[in-house]
Amino acid sequence: MFNDFLYRINKIISENYRKATYGLTLGIVKNRKIIYKNSFGSIDKLNFTYTNDTIYDLASLTKPIIITTLIGKLLENGKISMEDNLKTIGFIKNSNIDDITIKSLITHSTGFVPTYPLYLTGRNKKSYLKTIDMLYNGEIYKKEIYSDLNFILLGFIIEYLYNDTLDNIALNEIIRPLNLKNISYKPEYNDLIAPTEKTKRGILRGKVHDENSYYLGGVAGHAGLFSDINDLIIFVDKFIHGEILKTKTVDIFTTLQNGYLHGVFGCGWMIKTPKYETPSEAYGYSNFMGDYLPYGSFGHTGFTGTSIVVNKSNNMFSILLTNRVYPTKKNRDILHFRRILNNTIFMDF
């Protein structure tokens, strides 16, 4: 049966990945053992071959890996509660966003628009915060809208509470304690980094694809993290087994919080849920998990074609890394590819 499983994974990838991306790396773990780790593809023009050591721009996987984890640590250390608002914690006052809570940010229930080119009005934290404040005219806990702005704000809040930069905090609180080698913000340029889009900035390689993150120096709450498959396997395995945050915290964060909004978010993670008659605006983002995972499974995606999927019920997870935005972000075939790949991975487990 296991050999048949490996054959089917290799077959579904080989027959389909070229429509979605030049190459990829996939890791699958069951009961804390790696049962599959393999890479496919190359970019002949750049003499680049994908391997299990390839480093990818993780895009929005930055949100659950760094920001959600750090919020969990602040919660466990008594620095915040989830219903604290931005005024309560001393982050900001006399603004439109005073009453926004940590929970509304991390569950995408603030009502913020999905994204906005903040770098057009200034290229530092102060200007970003001013523009976010001007953009806000919502009311918390009324809608679930997946928004980068929520996690940009959470990144700023974390920096305020730790009195340090987000990349340093991530290094000291997550990366070094787990002895991770190839996960970081602002990686040093090397031949292992997969290129992303051809833009006015050139072919992006080791420079974050997301522009709001790029103009903050490559360090932000919603995007900016790079990693290979090896470090991510360690992180996800230790996260789901309560070795980074307490098990109770993990359970809260990976349990649906927005059911009352007909949504799909826990705290920083998307949760697989039955489809509602009137689903939230964010509901469709969870479709990447496919059809066979049980309700309660969780995961997240990244714009560059990355994803994490965890089946809590049987101690199994998969991590897919791609740079599907090379040479252009117009290719959307990754949406179909991820669904059929996850169906193949999880149908028999």
C-alpha positions as CSV (number, residue, x, y, z in Angstrom):
1,M,0.0,0.0,0.0
2,F,2.8,2.4,0.9
3,N,4.6,1.9,-2.4
4,D,1.3,2.5,-4.2
5,F,0.9,5.7,-2.2
6,L,4.4,6.9,-3.3
7,Y,3.7,6.0,-6.9
8,R,0.5,7.9,-6.9
9,I,2.1,11.0,-5.4
10,N,4.9,11.0,-7.9
11,K,2.5,10.4,-10.8
12,I,0.0,13.2,-9.9
13,I,2.9,15.6,-9.5
14,S,4.7,14.6,-12.7
15,E,1.6,14.8,-14.8
16,N,0.3,18.1,-13.5
17,Y,2.9,20.4,-11.9
18,R,4.3,22.0,-15.1
19,K,1.0,23.9,-15.7
20,A,1.3,25.5,-12.2
21,T,5.0,26.0,-11.6
22,Y,8.5,25.4,-13.0
23,G,9.2,23.3,-9.9
24,L,8.3,22.4,-6.4
25,T,9.3,20.6,-3.2
26,L,6.8,18.4,-1.2
27,G,7.2,17.0,2.2
28,I,4.7,14.6,4.0
29,V,5.0,13.5,7.6
30,K,2.9,10.8,9.4
31,N,3.3,10.1,13.1
32,R,6.4,12.2,13.3
33,K,8.2,10.3,10.5
34,I,8.9,11.8,7.1
35,I,7.2,9.5,4.6
36,Y,7.8,11.6,1.5
37,K,10.2,14.3,0.6
38,N,11.0,15.1,-3.0
39,S,11.5,17.9,-5.5
40,F,10.6,18.3,-9.2
41,G,11.6,20.7,-12.0
42,S,14.2,23.1,-13.2
43,I,14.5,26.5,-14.9
44,D,16.8,25.9,-17.7
45,K,17.3,29.6,-18.6
46,L,18.7,30.2,-15.2
47,N,20.5,26.8,-14.8
48,F,18.4,26.2,-11.7
49,T,17.3,22.8,-10.5
50,Y,14.9,22.3,-7.6
51,T,16.2,20.1,-4.8
52,N,15.2,19.3,-1.2
53,D,17.5,22.1,-0.1
54,T,15.9,24.8,-2.3
55,I,14.9,27.9,-0.3
56,Y,11.5,29.5,-1.2
57,D,9.8,32.8,-0.5
58,L,7.0,31.6,1.8
59,A,4.8,34.7,1.3
60,S,1.7,34.5,3.6
61,L,3.0,31.4,5.4
62,T,4.8,34.1,7.4
63,K,1.5,34.8,9.1
64,P,1.0,31.5,10.9
65,I,4.6,30.6,11.3
66,I,5.9,33.8,12.8
67,I,3.1,36.1,13.8
68,T,0.6,33.5,15.2
69,T,3.4,31.8,17.1
70,L,4.7,35.0,18.6
71,I,1.1,36.1,19.6
72,G,0.8,32.7,21.3
73,K,4.0,33.3,23.2
74,L,2.8,36.7,24.3
75,L,-0.5,35.2,25.4
76,E,1.2,32.4,27.4
77,N,3.6,34.9,29.0
78,G,0.8,37.0,30.3
79,K,1.7,40.0,28.1
80,I,-1.6,40.1,26.3
81,S,-5.1,38.7,26.3
82,M,-7.0,38.0,23.0
83,E,-9.6,40.7,23.8
84,D,-7.1,43.4,24.5
85,N,-7.4,46.2,22.1
86,L,-4.7,48.5,20.7
87,K,-5.4,51.2,23.2
88,T,-5.4,48.7,26.2
89,I,-1.9,47.5,25.4
90,G,-0.6,51.1,24.9
91,F,0.1,50.6,21.2
92,I,-1.9,53.5,19.9
93,K,-4.6,56.0,21.0
94,N,-6.8,58.6,19.6
95,S,-7.1,56.8,16.3
96,N,-9.6,54.9,14.2
97,I,-8.1,51.6,15.2
98,D,-8.1,52.1,19.0
99,D,-10.7,49.4,19.6
100,I,-9.4,46.7,17.3
101,T,-8.6,43.7,19.3
102,I,-5.8,41.1,19.0
103,K,-8.4,38.5,18.4
104,S,-10.1,40.4,15.6
105,L,-6.7,40.8,13.9
106,I,-5.6,37.2,14.2
107,T,-9.0,35.8,13.1
108,H,-9.4,38.3,10.2
109,S,-12.6,39.7,11.7
110,T,-11.6,43.4,11.7
111,G,-13.3,44.3,8.4
112,F,-10.1,45.6,6.8
113,V,-9.9,45.4,3.0
114,P,-7.8,42.4,1.8
115,T,-4.8,44.5,0.9
116,Y,-3.6,48.0,-0.1
117,P,-0.4,49.4,-1.6
118,L,0.8,51.0,1.6
119,Y,4.2,51.7,0.0
120,L,2.7,54.3,-2.3
121,T,2.0,56.7,0.6
122,G,5.4,56.1,2.4
123,R,7.9,53.4,3.0
124,N,8.3,53.0,6.8
125,K,6.3,51.8,9.7
126,K,5.0,55.3,10.6
127,S,3.6,55.9,7.2
128,Y,2.1,52.4,6.9
129,L,0.4,52.8,10.3
130,K,-1.0,56.2,9.3
131,T,-2.4,54.8,6.1
132,I,-3.9,51.8,7.8
133,D,-5.6,54.1,10.3
134,M,-7.0,56.2,7.5
135,L,-8.3,53.1,5.7
136,Y,-10.2,51.8,8.6
137,N,-14.0,52.4,8.9
138,G,-15.2,49.0,9.9
139,E,-16.5,47.3,13.1
140,I,-14.8,44.2,14.6
141,Y,-16.5,40.8,14.7
142,K,-19.0,41.7,11.9
143,K,-17.3,40.2,8.8
144,E,-14.5,37.7,8.0
145,I,-12.3,39.2,5.4
146,Y,-8.8,37.8,4.8
147,S,-6.5,40.8,5.0
148,D,-2.8,41.4,4.9
149,L,-3.4,44.6,6.9
150,N,-4.4,42.5,10.0
151,F,-1.0,40.8,10.1
152,I,1.0,43.9,9.2
153,L,-0.6,45.5,12.3
154,L,0.1,42.4,14.4
155,G,3.7,42.6,13.3
156,F,3.9,46.2,14.5
157,I,2.2,45.3,17.8
158,I,4.7,42.5,18.4
159,E,7.6,44.8,17.8
160,Y,6.1,47.3,20.2
161,L,5.6,44.7,22.9
162,Y,9.0,43.1,22.5
163,N,10.8,46.4,21.9
164,D,12.7,44.9,19.0
165,T,12.5,44.3,15.3
166,L,10.4,41.5,14.0
167,D,13.3,39.6,12.4
168,N,15.3,39.7,15.6
169,I,12.3,38.6,17.7
170,A,11.6,35.7,15.3
171,L,15.3,34.7,15.5
172,N,15.4,34.7,19.3
173,E,12.0,33.3,20.0
174,I,11.5,30.7,17.2
175,I,14.4,30.1,14.9
176,R,17.4,29.7,17.3
177,P,15.5,27.7,20.0
178,L,14.4,25.2,17.3
179,N,17.9,25.2,15.8
180,L,16.6,26.0,12.4
181,K,19.2,26.7,9.7
182,N,17.6,28.0,6.6
183,I,14.5,29.9,7.7
184,S,14.8,33.7,8.0
185,Y,13.8,37.1,6.9
186,K,16.2,38.8,4.4
187,P,18.2,35.7,3.5
188,E,21.7,36.1,2.1
189,Y,21.7,35.6,-1.6
190,N,22.7,32.1,-2.7
191,D,22.1,29.7,-5.5
192,L,19.6,27.6,-3.4
193,I,17.0,30.4,-3.4
194,A,14.2,29.9,-6.0
195,P,13.6,32.9,-8.2
196,T,10.1,34.5,-8.2
197,E,8.7,37.1,-10.5
198,K,10.3,39.2,-13.2
199,T,9.5,42.7,-12.1
200,K,10.9,46.3,-12.4
201,R,13.1,45.2,-9.5
202,G,14.5,42.4,-11.8
203,I,14.2,38.7,-11.3
204,L,13.5,38.5,-7.6
205,R,15.7,36.0,-5.8
206,G,16.2,36.4,-2.1
207,K,14.2,39.6,-2.2
208,V,10.6,39.2,-1.0
209,H,8.0,39.2,-3.7
210,D,5.4,41.1,-1.7
211,E,5.8,44.8,-2.3
212,N,4.4,46.0,1.1
213,S,7.0,43.8,2.8
214,Y,9.8,44.7,0.4
215,Y,9.4,48.4,1.1
216,L,9.5,47.8,4.9
217,G,13.0,46.3,4.3
218,G,11.7,42.7,3.7
219,V,10.5,42.3,7.3
220,A,6.7,42.3,7.9
221,G,4.0,40.4,9.6
222,H,2.2,39.2,6.5
223,A,5.2,38.2,4.3
224,G,9.0,38.2,4.1
225,L,9.9,34.8,5.5
226,F,12.1,32.3,3.4
227,S,12.7,28.7,4.2
228,D,13.5,25.2,2.8
229,I,11.4,22.1,3.4
230,N,13.6,20.8,6.1
231,D,13.2,23.6,8.6
232,L,9.5,23.8,7.9
233,I,9.0,20.1,8.6
234,I,10.7,20.6,12.0
235,F,8.6,23.7,12.8
236,V,5.2,22.1,11.9
237,D,6.0,18.9,13.7
238,K,7.0,20.6,16.9
239,F,4.1,23.1,16.6
240,I,1.4,20.5,16.4
241,H,2.9,18.5,19.2
242,G,3.0,21.3,21.7
243,E,6.7,21.8,21.7
244,I,6.7,25.5,20.6
245,L,3.4,26.6,22.2
246,K,1.5,24.8,24.9
247,T,-1.0,22.2,23.6
248,K,-3.9,24.2,25.0
249,T,-2.7,27.2,23.0
250,V,-2.3,25.2,19.8
251,D,-5.8,23.7,20.3
252,I,-7.3,27.2,20.6
253,F,-5.5,28.6,17.6
254,T,-6.4,25.6,15.4
255,T,-10.0,25.5,16.3
256,L,-12.6,27.5,14.3
257,Q,-13.2,30.9,15.8
258,N,-15.4,32.5,13.1
259,G,-18.3,30.0,12.8
260,Y,-20.7,32.8,13.8
261,L,-19.5,34.7,10.7
262,H,-19.8,31.6,8.5
263,G,-16.0,31.7,8.2
264,V,-13.0,29.5,8.2
265,F,-10.4,31.0,10.5
266,G,-9.1,29.9,13.8
267,C,-6.3,32.1,15.1
268,G,-3.9,32.6,12.2
269,W,-4.8,29.3,10.6
270,M,-7.6,28.3,8.2
271,I,-9.8,25.5,9.4
272,K,-11.6,23.0,7.1
273,T,-15.3,23.5,7.7
274,P,-18.6,22.5,6.1
275,K,-19.8,25.0,3.5
276,Y,-22.3,27.5,4.7
277,E,-25.3,28.7,2.7
278,T,-23.9,32.2,3.0
279,P,-20.2,31.8,3.5
280,S,-17.8,34.6,4.5
281,E,-15.7,36.4,2.0
282,A,-12.7,34.4,3.1
283,Y,-14.3,31.0,2.9
284,G,-12.9,30.1,-0.5
285,Y,-9.3,30.5,0.7
286,S,-9.7,27.1,2.5
287,N,-10.5,25.2,-0.7
288,F,-6.8,24.3,-1.2
289,M,-7.1,21.5,1.4
290,G,-9.1,19.4,-1.0
291,D,-12.0,17.1,-0.5
292,Y,-10.7,14.2,1.7
293,L,-9.5,15.9,4.8
294,P,-11.9,15.7,7.8
295,Y,-13.5,18.9,9.2
296,G,-11.2,20.4,11.8
297,S,-8.0,20.0,9.7
298,F,-6.1,23.2,9.4
299,G,-3.5,24.9,7.2
300,H,-2.5,28.1,5.3
301,T,-1.3,29.1,1.9
302,G,1.1,31.7,0.5
303,F,0.8,33.8,-2.7
304,T,4.0,32.3,-4.2
305,G,2.3,28.9,-4.2
306,T,3.2,27.5,-0.8
307,S,1.0,25.7,1.6
308,I,0.8,23.7,4.8
309,V,-2.0,21.2,5.6
310,V,-2.4,19.4,8.9
311,N,-4.8,16.5,9.5
312,K,-5.1,16.7,13.3
313,S,-7.2,13.5,13.5
314,N,-4.4,11.2,12.3
315,N,-1.1,13.1,13.1
316,M,-0.3,13.8,9.4
317,F,0.7,16.9,7.6
318,S,2.0,18.0,4.2
319,I,4.1,21.0,3.1
320,L,4.1,22.2,-0.5
321,L,6.7,24.8,-1.6
322,T,6.7,26.3,-5.1
323,N,7.6,29.6,-6.7
324,R,4.6,29.6,-9.0
325,V,5.0,33.4,-9.6
326,Y,8.0,32.8,-11.8
327,P,8.1,34.3,-14.3
328,T,4.7,35.9,-13.7
329,K,2.0,35.9,-11.0
330,K,-0.7,35.7,-13.7
331,N,-0.5,31.9,-13.6
332,R,-3.3,30.7,-11.4
333,D,-3.1,26.9,-12.1
334,I,-1.7,26.4,-8.6
335,L,-5.2,26.5,-7.3
336,H,-6.3,23.4,-9.1
337,F,-3.0,21.6,-8.6
338,R,-3.0,22.0,-4.8
339,R,-6.5,20.6,-4.5
340,I,-5.8,17.5,-6.6
341,L,-2.5,17.0,-4.9
342,N,-4.0,17.2,-1.4
343,N,-6.7,14.8,-2.5
344,T,-4.1,12.3,-3.5
345,I,-2.1,12.7,-0.3
346,F,-5.0,12.4,2.2
347,M,-7.5,10.1,0.5
348,D,-6.1,6.9,2.1
349,F,-5.0,8.3,5.5
